Amino acid sequence: VRLPDVDLLVRTGGEQRLSDFLLWESAYAELYFVETMWPDFGAADLAVAVAAFHARERRFGGLPEAAAG
């Protein structure tokens, strides 16, 4: 079964590294780091992460539009 690539990767616990987790699958994922520990990460935290994701301009490795043209 082929699953789609990761769009948003949330890393809890304050660490700002991936530790080789889904390294290839998350090549163009948006990374969101949060201090909250995993057991305490709830629906409200997820809503904040998704809102931050929707506010980003996804370029999939490309340049911003202003710089590209």
N, CA, C and O atoms as a GROMACS GRO file, in nm:
protein
  276
    1VAL      N    1   0.085  -0.118   0.000
    1VAL     CA    2   0.000   0.000   0.000
    1VAL      C    3   0.089   0.124   0.000
    1VAL      O    4   0.177   0.138   0.085
    2ARG      N    5   0.067   0.211  -0.094
    2ARG     CA    6   0.142   0.336  -0.104
    2ARG      C    7   0.064   0.446  -0.034
    2ARG      O    8  -0.047   0.480  -0.075
    3LEU      N    9   0.122   0.502   0.069
    3LEU     CA   10   0.060   0.612   0.142
    3LEU      C   11   0.116   0.744   0.090
    3LEU      O   12   0.229   0.748   0.042
    4PRO      N   13   0.039   0.852   0.100
    4PRO     CA   14   0.090   0.982   0.055
    4PRO      C   15   0.204   1.029   0.145
    4PRO      O   16   0.215   0.987   0.261
    5ASP      N   17   0.288   1.115   0.092
    5ASP     CA   18   0.398   1.171   0.171
    5ASP      C   19   0.342   1.257   0.284
    5ASP      O   20   0.228   1.302   0.280
    6VAL      N   21   0.424   1.278   0.382
    6VAL     CA   22   0.387   1.355   0.501
    6VAL      C   23   0.376   1.503   0.465
    6VAL      O   24   0.465   1.556   0.398
    7ASP      N   25   0.270   1.569   0.508
    7ASP     CA   26   0.253   1.713   0.487
    7ASP      C   27   0.300   1.793   0.608
    7ASP      O   28   0.365   1.896   0.594
    8LEU      N   29   0.267   1.744   0.727
    8LEU     CA   30   0.300   1.813   0.852
    8LEU      C   31   0.359   1.713   0.949
    8LEU      O   32   0.298   1.609   0.976
    9LEU      N   33   0.476   1.743   1.002
    9LEU     CA   34   0.539   1.658   1.101
    9LEU      C   35   0.551   1.738   1.230
    9LEU      O   36   0.619   1.841   1.233
   10VAL      N   37   0.486   1.692   1.335
   10VAL     CA   38   0.488   1.760   1.464
   10VAL      C   39   0.587   1.687   1.554
   10VAL      O   40   0.576   1.567   1.575
   11ARG      N   41   0.684   1.760   1.606
   11ARG     CA   42   0.781   1.703   1.700
   11ARG      C   43   0.755   1.763   1.836
   11ARG      O   44   0.767   1.884   1.856
   12THR      N   45   0.720   1.678   1.931
   12THR     CA   46   0.690   1.723   2.067
   12THR      C   47   0.814   1.714   2.154
   12THR      O   48   0.916   1.656   2.115
   13GLY      N   49   0.805   1.771   2.274
   13GLY     CA   50   0.910   1.757   2.373
   13GLY      C   51   1.023   1.857   2.363
   13GLY      O   52   1.122   1.845   2.435
   14GLY      N   53   1.011   1.956   2.275
   14GLY     CA   54   1.111   2.061   2.268
   14GLY      C   55   1.234   2.030   2.184
   14GLY      O   56   1.316   2.119   2.161
   15GLU      N   57   1.249   1.908   2.139
   15GLU     CA   58   1.364   1.874   2.054
   15GLU      C   59   1.341   1.927   1.913
   15GLU      O   60   1.231   1.918   1.860
   16GLN      N   61   1.445   1.983   1.854
   16GLN     CA   62   1.434   2.034   1.717
   16GLN      C   63   1.521   1.950   1.624
   16GLN      O   64   1.612   2.001   1.559
   17ARG      N   65   1.490   1.823   1.620
   17ARG     CA   66   1.558   1.728   1.533
   17ARG      C   67   1.460   1.617   1.500
   17ARG      O   68   1.361   1.598   1.570
   18LEU      N   69   1.486   1.543   1.393
   18LEU     CA   70   1.396   1.436   1.351
   18LEU      C   71   1.444   1.298   1.393
   18LEU      O   72   1.364   1.205   1.395
   19SER      N   73   1.570   1.282   1.425
   19SER     CA   74   1.627   1.153   1.465
   19SER      C   75   1.599   1.046   1.360
   19SER      O   76   1.568   0.932   1.395
   20ASP      N   77   1.611   1.082   1.234
   20ASP     CA   78   1.589   0.991   1.120
   20ASP      C   79   1.447   0.936   1.111
   20ASP      O   80   1.426   0.836   1.042
   21PHE      N   81   1.351   0.996   1.177
   21PHE     CA   82   1.212   0.950   1.171
   21PHE      C   83   1.150   0.994   1.040
   21PHE      O   84   1.144   1.113   1.011
   22LEU      N   85   1.104   0.899   0.960
   22LEU     CA   86   1.042   0.926   0.830
   22LEU      C   87   1.128   1.020   0.745
   22LEU      O   88   1.076   1.112   0.682
   23LEU      N   89   1.256   0.996   0.745
   23LEU     CA   90   1.349   1.088   0.680
   23LEU      C   91   1.316   1.113   0.534
   23LEU      O   92   1.309   1.229   0.492
   24TRP      N   93   1.294   1.009   0.455
   24TRP     CA   94   1.266   1.026   0.312
   24TRP      C   95   1.122   1.069   0.289
   24TRP      O   96   1.095   1.150   0.200
   25GLU      N   97   1.029   1.017   0.367
   25GLU     CA   98   0.887   1.047   0.348
   25GLU      C   99   0.853   1.191   0.386
   25GLU      O  100   0.752   1.244   0.340
   26SER      N  101   0.936   1.254   0.468
   26SER     CA  102   0.905   1.390   0.513
   26SER      C  103   0.995   1.495   0.447
   26SER      O  104   1.014   1.603   0.502
   27ALA      N  105   1.048   1.464   0.330
   27ALA     CA  106   1.141   1.555   0.262
   27ALA      C  107   1.080   1.693   0.239
   27ALA      O  108   1.150   1.794   0.254
   28TYR      N  109   0.954   1.701   0.204
   28TYR     CA  110   0.888   1.829   0.180
   28TYR      C  111   0.782   1.861   0.284
   28TYR      O  112   0.696   1.946   0.262
   29ALA      N  113   0.788   1.793   0.396
   29ALA     CA  114   0.692   1.818   0.504
   29ALA      C  115   0.722   1.950   0.572
   29ALA      O  116   0.837   1.994   0.578
   30GLU      N  117   0.620   2.011   0.624
   30GLU     CA  118   0.637   2.128   0.708
   30GLU      C  119   0.662   2.076   0.849
   30GLU      O  120   0.590   1.989   0.898
   31LEU      N  121   0.765   2.129   0.915
   31LEU     CA  122   0.802   2.083   1.048
   31LEU      C  123   0.747   2.180   1.152
   31LEU      O  124   0.757   2.301   1.137
   32TYR      N  125   0.690   2.123   1.258
   32TYR     CA  126   0.634   2.204   1.366
   32TYR      C  127   0.688   2.148   1.496
   32TYR      O  128   0.663   2.033   1.530
   33PHE      N  129   0.762   2.231   1.570
   33PHE     CA  130   0.822   2.189   1.696
   33PHE      C  131   0.746   2.254   1.811
   33PHE      O  132   0.714   2.373   1.806
   34VAL      N  133   0.719   2.176   1.914
   34VAL     CA  134   0.642   2.225   2.027
   34VAL      C  135   0.706   2.172   2.156
   34VAL      O  136   0.755   2.059   2.160
   35GLU      N  137   0.705   2.253   2.260
   35GLU     CA  138   0.764   2.215   2.389
   35GLU      C  139   0.683   2.109   2.462
   35GLU      O  140   0.738   2.035   2.544
   36THR      N  141   0.555   2.101   2.436
   36THR     CA  142   0.466   2.008   2.505
   36THR      C  143   0.514   1.864   2.486
   36THR      O  144   0.551   1.824   2.376
   37MET      N  145   0.514   1.788   2.594
   37MET     CA  146   0.552   1.647   2.586
   37MET      C  147   0.437   1.568   2.524
   37MET      O  148   0.321   1.608   2.535
   38TRP      N  149   0.469   1.456   2.457
   38TRP     CA  150   0.370   1.378   2.384
   38TRP      C  151   0.249   1.338   2.469
   38TRP      O  152   0.136   1.352   2.422
   39PRO      N  153   0.266   1.290   2.593
   39PRO     CA  154   0.147   1.250   2.669
   39PRO      C  155   0.051   1.366   2.698
   39PRO      O  156  -0.068   1.345   2.720
   40ASP      N  157   0.104   1.489   2.697
   40ASP     CA  158   0.021   1.606   2.725
   40ASP      C  159  -0.030   1.676   2.599
   40ASP      O  160  -0.108   1.770   2.609
   41PHE      N  161   0.013   1.630   2.483
   41PHE     CA  162  -0.026   1.690   2.355
   41PHE      C  163  -0.170   1.650   2.324
   41PHE      O  164  -0.200   1.532   2.308
   42GLY      N  165  -0.258   1.750   2.317
   42GLY     CA  166  -0.400   1.720   2.298
   42GLY      C  167  -0.458   1.784   2.173
   42GLY      O  168  -0.385   1.835   2.087
   43ALA      N  169  -0.589   1.780   2.165
   43ALA     CA  170  -0.660   1.831   2.048
   43ALA      C  171  -0.634   1.980   2.026
   43ALA      O  172  -0.621   2.023   1.911
   44ALA      N  173  -0.627   2.057   2.132
   44ALA     CA  174  -0.602   2.201   2.118
   44ALA      C  175  -0.462   2.226   2.061
   44ALA      O  176  -0.443   2.315   1.978
   45ASP      N  177  -0.364   2.146   2.105
   45ASP     CA  178  -0.228   2.159   2.053
   45ASP      C  179  -0.224   2.123   1.905
   45ASP      O  180  -0.156   2.189   1.826
   46LEU      N  181  -0.296   2.019   1.868
   46LEU     CA  182  -0.302   1.978   1.728
   46LEU      C  183  -0.367   2.086   1.643
   46LEU      O  184  -0.323   2.113   1.531
   47ALA      N  185  -0.472   2.149   1.694
   47ALA     CA  186  -0.539   2.256   1.621
   47ALA      C  187  -0.444   2.373   1.596
   47ALA      O  188  -0.446   2.433   1.488
   48VAL      N  189  -0.360   2.406   1.694
   48VAL     CA  190  -0.261   2.514   1.677
   48VAL      C  191  -0.159   2.476   1.570
   48VAL      O  192  -0.122   2.559   1.487
   49ALA      N  193  -0.114   2.351   1.572
   49ALA     CA  194  -0.016   2.303   1.473
   49ALA      C  195  -0.076   2.307   1.332
   49ALA      O  196  -0.008   2.349   1.238
   50VAL      N  197  -0.200   2.264   1.318
   50VAL     CA  198  -0.265   2.264   1.186
   50VAL      C  199  -0.287   2.408   1.138
   50VAL      O  200  -0.271   2.436   1.019
   51ALA      N  201  -0.324   2.498   1.228
   51ALA     CA  202  -0.342   2.638   1.190
   51ALA      C  203  -0.209   2.698   1.143
   51ALA      O  204  -0.206   2.772   1.045
   52ALA      N  205  -0.100   2.666   1.212
   52ALA     CA  206   0.032   2.714   1.170
   52ALA      C  207   0.068   2.657   1.033
   52ALA      O  208   0.127   2.726   0.950
   53PHE      N  209   0.034   2.532   1.010
   53PHE     CA  210   0.058   2.467   0.881
   53PHE      C  211  -0.017   2.538   0.769
   53PHE      O  212   0.039   2.563   0.662
   54HIS      N  213  -0.143   2.570   0.793
   54HIS     CA  214  -0.224   2.636   0.690
   54HIS      C  215  -0.178   2.778   0.661
   54HIS      O  216  -0.206   2.832   0.554
   55ALA      N  217  -0.107   2.841   0.756
   55ALA     CA  218  -0.059   2.978   0.737
   55ALA      C  219   0.071   2.983   0.657
   55ALA      O  220   0.115   3.091   0.617
   56ARG      N  221   0.132   2.868   0.632
   56ARG     CA  222   0.260   2.864   0.561
   56ARG      C  223   0.240   2.858   0.410
   56ARG      O  224   0.140   2.806   0.361
   57GLU      N  225   0.338   2.912   0.339
   57GLU     CA  226   0.340   2.901   0.192
   57GLU      C  227   0.423   2.778   0.158
   57GLU      O  228   0.545   2.778   0.179
   58ARG      N  229   0.360   2.676   0.107
   58ARG     CA  230   0.432   2.552   0.074
   58ARG      C  231   0.494   2.567  -0.064
   58ARG      O  232   0.426   2.601  -0.161
   59ARG      N  233   0.625   2.539  -0.072
   59ARG     CA  234   0.698   2.555  -0.199
   59ARG      C  235   0.761   2.425  -0.246
   59ARG      O  236   0.813   2.419  -0.357
   60PHE      N  237   0.757   2.322  -0.165
   60PHE     CA  238   0.811   2.191  -0.203
   60PHE      C  239   0.954   2.202  -0.258
   60PHE      O  240   0.986   2.140  -0.360
   61GLY      N  241   1.037   2.280  -0.191
   61GLY     CA  242   1.177   2.293  -0.230
   61GLY      C  243   1.205   2.407  -0.326
   61GLY      O  244   1.321   2.434  -0.356
   62GLY      N  245   1.100   2.474  -0.373
   62GLY     CA  246   1.118   2.584  -0.468
   62GLY      C  247   1.142   2.716  -0.397
   62GLY      O  248   1.147   2.723  -0.274
   63LEU      N  249   1.158   2.821  -0.476
   63LEU     CA  250   1.178   2.955  -0.424
   63LEU      C  251   1.044   3.023  -0.399
   63LEU      O  252   0.944   2.986  -0.460
   64PRO      N  253   1.042   3.123  -0.310
   64PRO     CA  254   0.920   3.202  -0.294
   64PRO      C  255   0.884   3.269  -0.426
   64PRO      O  256   0.972   3.295  -0.508
   65GLU      N  257   0.757   3.297  -0.447
   65GLU     CA  258   0.713   3.356  -0.574
   65GLU      C  259   0.784   3.486  -0.606
   65GLU      O  260   0.819   3.510  -0.722
   66ALA      N  261   0.808   3.572  -0.507
   66ALA     CA  262   0.874   3.700  -0.530
   66ALA      C  263   1.016   3.680  -0.582
   66ALA      O  264   1.062   3.756  -0.666
   67ALA      N  265   1.086   3.579  -0.532
   67ALA     CA  266   1.224   3.554  -0.574
   67ALA      C  267   1.230   3.477  -0.706
   67ALA      O  268   1.330   3.485  -0.777
   68ALA      N  269   1.125   3.403  -0.738
   68ALA     CA  270   1.126   3.319  -0.857
   68ALA      C  271   1.100   3.399  -0.985
   68ALA      O  272   1.148   3.361  -1.092
   69GLY      N  273   1.027   3.508  -0.975
   69GLY     CA  274   0.989   3.571  -1.099
   69GLY      C  275   1.022   3.712  -1.107
   69GLY      O  276   0.994   3.776  -1.209
   0.00000   0.00000   0.00000
